[in-house]
Amino acid sequence: MRRFQPGNKPGSFVMDCKAALLEFLGTTTFLLLGLGGIQAGAAALGHPSPDSPPSILMLMYIAMSMGLSLLVSAWLFYRITGGLFNPNVSLGLLLTGVIGPVRFVLYVIAQIVGGIAAAGLVRGLTGMPLASNTRLSAQTSLAQGVFIEMFITAALVLSVLMLAAEKHVATPFAPVGVGLTLFVGHLFAVFYTGASMNTARSFGVAAVTGFPDGHHWIYWLGPTLGSLLAAGIYSLLVHHQYWLLNPNQDTDNPHHSPDDPVVRAKAAVSGQQIERHEAEGQGPRNSLNTNNDQKPATTGSTSGPAMNGGYNRREKGGSPV
């Protein structure tokens, strides 16, 4: 059976629409679980006043609800739509060329509508006022709120770019790192801003509750600036070939592990050379070369078609395609 049927080619408008529809479903799933967890925590604490500071238990519960919800939902939809669920992540991917403008617009619409749908579902299923509005604490100024949202959103978007958009041996586990980034972002910022990091998350709840906070614009400006910051950092890293700073860090080839320190010490004392064995089945990673006239074997690259599917920009010092 052909993988791609007519009209279903990657990058076509039909495929973009299908992806956006599933991105709506994924965003709704993520925020239904995350906001539902926040709602359950508030109910267990007797629905404290929105103006009262959250307890440390509630802070941890909110962070775990949102972080684990993203981890699970992103892993479910990772191979389908990318599991973005966030207009600010979509913006970061647009700015770095991972997705095109058509898919970006469709994704943002799907994510905003998904945020509204999830907030409405939580409100209807629990029958209680939503306890998940993002708002500034009494101790947080408008400028502080914008910059806090900017930096935590930048961390989230950068985690997506480095763990998911960049392909490496740990890419299939990117949802774990991204979910943990959302978790620690909440640990830092829930007390100060509510830790949005996601315009769709804040807008959905605000739309269902009638926009009770007059500073909702913070959750558009701050995360948008965070997307720009993350895209800029990522672009600089790639432009300056960050992978050359720590070569072979993401390889699973054991021959790139450190040499046997005992063999190296003996070689240093005796003046003998160390011969490295790169191919599997040739014995240990290194051994003493007792023939002083023989040149030591050179270290071959483990990168190639079998490992990287063809062209490897890290091996040849090129730029991403």
GIVENZI-V767322 format. One record per run of one state. SS is the DSSP state (H for helix, E for strand, L for the rest). FROM is the first residue (numbers start at 0). LEN is the number of residues. If there is no record, write none. Layout:
ss=SS from=FROM len=LEN
ss=SS from=FROM len=LEN
//
This chain:
ss=L from=0 len=12
ss=H from=12 len=32
ss=L from=44 len=11
ss=H from=55 len=22
ss=L from=77 len=9
ss=H from=86 len=9
ss=L from=95 len=5
ss=H from=100 len=26
ss=L from=126 len=15
ss=H from=141 len=24
ss=L from=165 len=5
ss=H from=170 len=23
ss=L from=193 len=5
ss=H from=198 len=11
ss=L from=209 len=8
ss=H from=217 len=22
ss=L from=239 len=2
ss=H from=241 len=3
ss=L from=244 len=9
ss=H from=253 len=3
ss=L from=256 len=4
ss=H from=260 len=10
ss=L from=270 len=2
ss=E from=272 len=4
ss=L from=276 len=9
ss=E from=285 len=4
ss=L from=289 len=15
ss=H from=304 len=4
ss=L from=308 len=4
ss=H from=312 len=4
ss=L from=316 len=5
//
